[in-house]
Amino acid sequence: MTRVLAIAGPTASGKSAASMAIAERWPVEVISVDSALVYRGMDIGTAKPSPAEQARVPHHLIDRTDPLNAYSAAEFVRDATRLIGEIQARGRTPLLVGGTLLYFKALMHGLNDMPAADTQVRERIEARARSLGWPALHTELAQVDPVTAARLAPNDAQRIQRALEVHQVSGQPLSALQTGPTRQHHNPIAPGALLSLEPADRAWLHARIAERFDAMLAAGFIDEVRRLRARGDLHPDLPAMRCVGYRQAWEALDAAADAPLTAAQQAGLRDRSVFATRQLAKRQITWLRSMPERVVVPCDAPDALAQVLRWAERNL
C-alpha cells in the first residue's frame, strides 16, 4: 500500500513550499491539516494555496465549510481517513501538510470520548461572555477545571468556551476527559513518515512571520475581513473569526466604526497580529517537541528543501 507522508511545523516555516516541491517530483495529493484553511472566503489571512497551486497539485480540506460553521478534530479525522483511502486507491500518495497539531494528534493517536458540541449551551456561554467578558468566564472555569484553566489565557475564548461546554454537558472537567482512554485507533502515519520543520533560530521564524503579515496587508487582508463582516451573519466569537489575524482585524474595524483605518490603527493591527502569530508558533513548536516520532529538519537551514526531498525519497 502507498505510504502516508506528513509535514508539520509552525506557521511560516515553509510547509507549503516543501509540499509543492515534493509534488513536482512524485505523484502526491495534499490533505490540508489546518483549522483555518477549511473556511471559504478566508484566503489572504490564512495564506491559502493560490488557485494556480491548487490546479498544479490536488489539495483537499481547503474551503471545506462556511465560516459560520465549526469544524472539529473529529470531523477532520473522518474526512482525512476517507481521503487517505481514496487517494491510495488512485495509486497516489497522501501528503498531510499543516500546523494544526490537534488534528495530527487526533489522526495519529485517536480521540478521547468527548461530548458532542451543544449549540444551546454554547450560545448561553457566548451570551454570558458578551456580558461579563472572557476573563470572568476564565475565572469560573478555574473553579470547575483548574488544570485546564491554568494552561489557558484569560482571553482564549474558543478554548474557554469548549472547556465550560464540556463541563456543563458531561459534568466532568475537560482535563479529566483528555487524560482518559482514547478510542481504538489505527495510526496511518508510519514511523519516520512525519517530518517537522522547526527553526534552529527563533528570530528567523519571527522575521518570516512579520514579512508574511506585511504581504497579507499589501494583498488586501483588511478588505477581506471587511467583506466577511459585511455579511451580517458572522461575529467575533465564531471559531473562524478567532483565527490569528482575523480576530485582531475584526477588533480594529470595530474600533474604527468601519471607517478606513488610520496609519496608526493599521500599525497597531500589524503589531498585535504579528505578536499573536509568534505566540501561536511558540505553542506549535512546544507541541511538536512532545512528538518523539517526528523527523526534524531545521527550516532555516540553507539546504532545508534538499533535506525535505531526501526524506521524501527515502519514504517513497
C-alpha positions, -999 to +999 in steps of 0.1 A: +000+000+000+012+035-008+026+052+023+011+082+040+035+111+044+031+141+067+048+175+070+041+195+102+056+227+115+048+261+130+032+288+109+055+304+083+080+276+084+078+267+047+054+237+048+035+247+016+067+252-004+081+219+008+049+201-002+049+217-037+085+207-042+076+171-033+046+172-056+068+183-086+087+150-082+063+124-070+025+117-075+011+130-043-022+147-032-021+172-004-045+169+026-045+201+045-041+198+083-051+234+090-081+246+110-082+279+092-079+267+056-112+248+059-131+281+057-143+296+024-137+333+018-107+333+042-079+333+017-054+361+023-052+359+061-048+321+061-020+321+034-042+297+014-026+280-016-033+300-047-057+288-074-026+281-096-010+259-069-042+240-063-045+235-100-010+221-102-014+197-072-047+183-059-055+198-024-081+185+000-099+200+030-094+236+017-127+256+015-144+227+033-171+248+050-185+282+056-170+305+083-204+304+101-198+267+109-175+250+134-152+222+122-139+198+148-110+174+152-134+145+149-147+158+116-111+162+104-103+126+113-133+113+094-125+134+064-088+127+063-093+089+068-117+088+039-094+109+017-064+088+025-082+057+013-094+075-019-060+088-027-043+055-022-070+038-044-058+062-072-023+049-068-011+082-054+005+092-020-015+111+006+007+140+019-007+156+051+005+192+055-003+217+082+003+232+116-029+223+135-013+198+159-046+189+175-056+174+141-024+155+138-027+142+174-063+131+167-054+113+135-023+096+149-034+087+184-072+088+184-097+109+202-109+109+237-146+103+243-157+139+244-193+151+244-206+164+211-210+202+206-242+215+221-254+246+203-277+258+231-250+255+257-225+273+235-250+302+229-256+306+266-218+307+273-213+332+245-241+354+258-225+354+293-191+362+277-206+392+259-220+404+292-192+396+316-161+392+294-140+361+288-116+367+318-147+364+341-156+331+324-119+320+327-123+326+365-154+304+365-135+277+346-108+278+372-133+268+399-146+237+380-115+227+360-083+244+374-060+222+354-074+234+321-078+270+333-041+271+343-030+265+307-054+289+290-050+327+287-079+347+302-090+358+267-086+324+249-123+325+241-125+294+219-109+271+244-125+286+275-159+281+258-152+245+249-140+236+284-171+252+300-193+235+275-177+201+282-182+205+319-218+217+316-227+189+292-208+160+308-204+171+344-167+163+342-137+185+337-122+186+302-088+178+317-101+146+332-116+135+298-085+144+279-064+121+301-088+092+298-086+063+273-088+071+236-110+051+212-093+022+195-075+037+166-050+029+138-023+055+131-020+058+093+014+076+095+042+051+099+074+057+119+097+081+101+069+094+078+062+125+098+086+154+091+086+185+112+100+219+100+114+237+131+137+267+133+171+264+149+170+302+153+136+315+165+145+350+152+144+336+117+109+325+121+098+358+137+112+377+107+093+354+084+061+359+103+064+397+101+072+396+064+043+373+056+018+395+075+031+426+057+025+408+024-011+399+036-018+435+044-005+445+009-027+419-007-058+433+008-063+414+041-082+442+058-107+444+029-111+406+031-121+409+068-143+439+059-162+417+034-167+390+060-181+415+085-204+429+058-222+395+055-240+403+087-243+367+100-207+363+113-195+375+147-161+376+165-169+346+188-171+321+159-141+298+156-134+311+121-132+347+133-109+337+162-082+327+138-050+347+143-051+379+123-088+378+117-096+384+154-072+414+155-085+428+122-121+425+134-113+443+166-095+471+147-125+476+124-148+476+154-127+504+170-127+524+137-165+520+134-159+505+100-142+537+087-109+534+069-081+525+093-057+553+100-019+546+096-017+543+134-046+519+136-031+498+109+003+498+126-014+487+158-032+459+140+001+447+124+019+447+158-009+428+176-013+403+147+024+396+144+027+391+182-003+368+183+012+348+154+045+345+172+027+332+203+009+306+181+042+295+166+057+291+201+027+268+211+031+248+179+068+243+185+062+232+221+036+207+209+059+194+182+087+188+207+064+164+225+061+142+195+091+119+195+081+101+163+088+132+141+119+136+119+132+172+123+145+194+095+157+229+105+135+251+083+161+279+085+190+257+072+203+267+038+197+232+025+163+227+042+145+219+010+171+194-001+168+177+033+130+175+028+134+160-006+159+134+007+134+125+034+106+121+008+128+100-014+136+076+015+099+072+022+087+070-014 
